[in-house]
Amino acid sequence: EQNLANLLRDIKKLKPHYQKVINLRYFQELSYKEISAELDEPINNVKVKLLRAKKLLAEVINNKND
């Protein structure tokens, strides 16, 4: 539970559009197609946003651990 709380806190440090794609993909478990429809964006945009969000989240976590 502590790890989840830390993860959620770290996610909140991201910009809102990155928070949203992470939430839709990993917490609501939507497919890329479903996220694309939800955000009214092409699937490729969703994939790029998710990759960037994961990279930024990793940086936030790594910086916290330094």
N, C-alpha and C positions, 0 to 999 in steps of 0.2 A: 504493500500500500504506500509506503514511503517513497519507493521508486516511482510509482505512478504519479504521486503528488509532485515529485521533483520534475518529472517529465512534463506534466501539465503546466507547471510554472515556467519551464524553459520554453515551451511552445508559445506561451503568452508573450514572450519577448520578441517573437517574430511579427512581421507586418500582418495585418488582418487577412489579406488575401492568401498568404501562406498558411496562416492558422486554419483557414477555412478548408483548403484542399487537404491538409493533413487530417483534419477532423472528418471530412467526408470519406476519405480513403481508408483510414486506419481505425477510426472509432465507429463510424457508421457502416464501414465495410462496403462502400459502393464501388462499382466497377468504373473504369475510365469513362465508358460510354454514359453511365448514369451521372457521373460528376460533370461531364461535358454538357449534358442536358440541364442539370441543376444550375450551372453557372452560365449557361448559354454561350459557351466558348467551344472552339474546335478541340478535338481530342488531343492533338499535338500540343496545344497551349497548356492543357491540363497536365500532360506528361512533363513538360518543361517546368511548369510551376512546382510540381511535386518534387522533381529532382532538385531544383533550387532550394525549396523549403527544407528538404532532408539535409542538403549540404550546409545550409545556414544553421539548422538545428544542431548538427554535429559540431559546428564551430562554437556555438553557444555552450554546449556541454563540455567540449574540450577546454575552452577558455575558463570555465568554472572550475575545472579540475586542476588547472595549472597553479 
